[in-house]
């Protein structure tokens, strides 16, 4: 028998033992030092012809947030949802938490549009803020943003 298979089985047995110990001692004990988990399904996988209805269904199924993947066709090759869609969602889902993930080359160009549209949270990739000057300019234009 291959030794790597034996080693993998031993690792699985140890993991199984740890899991049952964790469960027996109270699973909440193991998670005390971690932030609370949020369920945030991406609306990108929804039927766009029924976006509001599908978003409401996700919330009724237990979603804490709705994740909105925004792609500009430059930072990433795909082009997806913009601020007008977020504005429509906000109109139909006034209490929903809209987590807007901006995969864009120039977040400064888009953040205010998403804020005005009703985004609850927006985040972007650090690598698109290429210099301290760009970072400082972005921070100055958005005083509530921590970079």
N, C-alpha and C positions, 0 to 999 in steps of 0.2 A: 504494500500500500504506500502511496506517495506521502512523504512526510509533510508536504505543504497542506494536504487535505487534513491530516491529523492536527496540525497547528491551527487551521481554520476552525475545525470542530471544537478544539479546546477553547479558542477565543469565543465562539458562540456559546459554549457551555458557561463560560465566565460571565458573559453578558446576560444570559438567562438567569443565572444565580443573582447577579446584581439587581436585575429588574424585579425579581420576586422579593428581594430584601427591601428595595426601595418602596415597593407597593405595601409590604407588611408594616413598614415604619411610618407610613403616611406620605403619600406622594407629594403633598404640598410642602413637606419639609425640604425636599430636594430642590424645589423651585423658588425658595424664599429670596435668594440672591439674584434672581433674574427678573427682568421687566415682565409685566403682564403680557400675555400673548393676545394678539388681535387677529381675527379672521377677516381677510380682505380679498375677496375674489376679484379678479380683473374683469372689467366690463368688456375688454377686448374680445373675450370669447362669447359674448352675448350676440343674439340676433339683433342687428342694428335697426331693423324695421320695427322692433318691439323693445327698444332699449329701456324706456322708463318702466314698462311692465316687468321686464326681466330683472331690472335693478331692484324693484320693489319685492320681487320674488326672492332674490338673494337675501335681502334684509329680513324678510319673513322666515327664511330658512336658518337665520342665526348669524348672518354676516355682521360684524362690528363696523366695518368700513367698506367702501367700494373703492377699488384700486383703478385709477384711470391712467393707462399707459399712453403718454404723449410722445410721438416720434416725429421729427421734423424732416426726415428724408435726407439729412446731411450728417448729423452726429451718428445716426444709425440709418441703414438703407431704407427702412420702411417709413411710410407716411401714415399717420393715424389720426387720432382725435384732437380737436382744437378747443379753444375757449368757448365757442358757441355751443358745443355739445355739453360742456360742463354747465353753462348757463341754463340750458334746457333741462338738464338733470336736476339742477338746484330748484328750478321752478316746480318740477314734479315731485321732488323729494326734499322738501325744505329742512327736514331734520337729519338727513343722511350725512355721514362723514365722508367727504370726497377727498381721497388721497391721490393727488396728482403727481405722477412720476414723470418728470420732464427729461426725456432723452433728446436734448436739443443742444445745438452748438453754442447758442447765445442765450442763456437763461434770462439775462436782463431784458431782452426783447420781449419775453413772454410772461414773466412772473406777474406783472401788474394786471395783464389781461385775465389771467387765471384767478387772481385774487378778486377782481371785480366781478368775474363770472360766478364766484361762489365757492372756489376751492377751499376746503377746510385745512389742507396741508399741501404744500408743494415741496418737492425735493428734486435735486438735479445732481448730475455726476460732477464730482470735484475736478476731474481731468478736463472738463470743458472750461474751467476758470484757470486759464493758463499762466497768469501772472499776478503778482501782488497788486499791481495797479488795477487790473480788471476786478480782482476780488474786492479791493477797497471801494471802487466805483459802484459795484453791485451792493455792497454793504451800506454805502452812503445813500443809495436810492431807496433802500428798504430798511429803515431803522429798526424794525422788529425782527430782522433776520440775523441769526447767529451763524457765522461761517467759521 
